[in-house]
Amino acid sequence: MKISLYVLTILFCLSCCTQNKLEEISIQLDKETLNPVRNPGEKGTLRVTGHYSNGKTSDFSLSDIALSVRTVSASGNVEVVALSGDQLIPKDGGLAEVTAVYQKDGATYQAKKRVVVAPYYRDYHQTLVLKLFMGYDGELNEPDPNNVIFQKEDPSCLCTFAQALDVVKRVDNLTRGIPKIIYLVGWQRGGHDHLYPDWSVVNPKLKREEDATALESLRWLIREARAYNTTISLHINMVDAFEESPLWDTYIKNDIIARDVNGNLKSIWEYVKGHRAYHLSYTKEWEKGFAKKRIDNLIGMVPELKEGHTIHIDAFMAYWQPENRPLSPWHAKPENGGIDMYKEVETQRKIFKYWREKGFDVTGEGIFWAHPAGEGFVGLQPMSWWFPADINFQMEVPERLSARGRTHRDGQGDFRFGSSMQGEEIFQKDKDNLPGFLSQFCTMTLPWYYLSRLERAAFIDDALYYSDGVVARVEDGKNTIRKGDFILRENDNLFVPALWNENEIIAYSAEGYDNRSWRMPEGWEKVSSVDIYSITMNGSTLKQSAVPVKNGLLMLTLEKEEAVSIVPAGIPLH
């Protein structure tokens, strides 16, 4: 009897040991994104957890764990995060990876976890970024049938500041109040690509009659646009210089303007007759103190800009791509400073950080172009007007760290990753009627906004798997985004929660349909009926009220290119 009891005890203990076997470890972070700009002094806390075969978990003492952290992606390969005990301390913008190693009973367990440091004032992955072209003086040097601007009666004044506010209102109606940033192009005297490097003269042709100066009108527009969920800021340039600029003689005197290999001034292009463009050297301008000076002067001239916390630098290149040469071959010579593209990039990083110090994010025209190989300004530039379609980069770097405008000049881009819209080409064609704007917003920005909140988990067999059970792939020949039975997209039929508003869904169809059933998303289980509003640039109007939701399904009919807002019945539309 005693022997049997002894054997049973041994077997029980062995069973418990088997059931409690450590299977894996994981790293838990209280914050997977750190923002030292908006939250000074913010730190993250980590735990290492053991997962056992009986389903239980327990946290380890970090003294038993080997921990390390490395930079995965950051401009200049800077240190993104430092470890101090269980604390993650943000050092610079970028993507980092923490590794934990635990050893016991001859076994080694390893876990990895990534953390983002996004030192930005704005959430560009949750913002619609647009450009509005104001004007362009001059006559084309050569005919350009693709240039809509110079087909207008008066290209020098395409949109006044007063008219711009009307555009803002219409866009806010079409986008249902989504957070927006609109950069004004050609706001300075002479319009687009004029006066640089000077930023001190606002285009008088854009002035309101009731204001004494165009500057007053610009400041008025920035203030008024805030009521329509819109930040107005400026499209500027820090690399080009023109002979008519008030700063031309000063920059020549201080040897800032770029020169060819023989030391001669050389125009890089002349798009408008008699209006030659030259490059300058960022490094020379920075060393002479003029870069900081013109940044400070612009902020002082338009103090309203600081509340928006954003500026857009056009053509922020580090070398002249058409000729594959430094911005200034003369200054690139060792005897003249050795200012090659690598030195210019070092200065660009200083420029990014100085703007940040003054309260601004810097968005740009592109990344990975006209820069040294692999330079995407990750952790410095929060958003790119043109975004690379490279799948590896998109899988590695999350949208909240490096957000996109568009990925393709034509079409919607890869629906699996999403692409926002730009609006600029629509405004240029017809700023009053905005043809195609609603379609682009619903088929591009709307699903992109939704997907950008999620983590891109895996790309397998042409399917993109996101966190929260979302997948984007082709199903039965149709571009589909789904979360279980909840379909958000089927080709150009969209049914997507408008997450910037509470309890609102936007539905859109490019071709229209009759009596289609849509599964309602999570959180709408108790909604038994909905009100449906038509979306137009003049506002939203009630189309149907108290439409029943049966068994979690909504029966919907849409006309061609129609968009509607759907809210619980009786709840006022925001």
Secondary structure by P-SEA (a helix, b strand, c coil): caaaaaaaaaaaaaaaaaaacccbbbbbbcccccccccccbbbbbbbbbbbccccbbbbcccccbbbbbbbcccccccccccccccbbbbccbbbbbbbbbbbcccbbbbbbbbbbbccccccccccccbbbbcccccccccccccccccccccccccccaaaaaaaaaaaaaaaccccbbbbbcccccccccccccccccccccccccccccaaaaaaaaaaaaccccbbbbbbcccccccccccaaaaaaaacccccccccbbbbccccccccccccccaaaaaaaaaaaaaaaaaaaacccccccccccccccccccccccccccccccccccccccaaaaaaaaaaaaaaaaaabbbbbcccccccccccccccccccccccccccaaaaacccccccccccccccccccccbbbbbcaaaaaaaccccccaaaaaaaacaaaaaaaaacccccccccccccccccccccccccccccccccccccccccccccccccbbbbbbbcccccbbbbbbcccccccccbbbbbbcccbbbbccccccccccbbbbbbcccbbbbbcccccccc
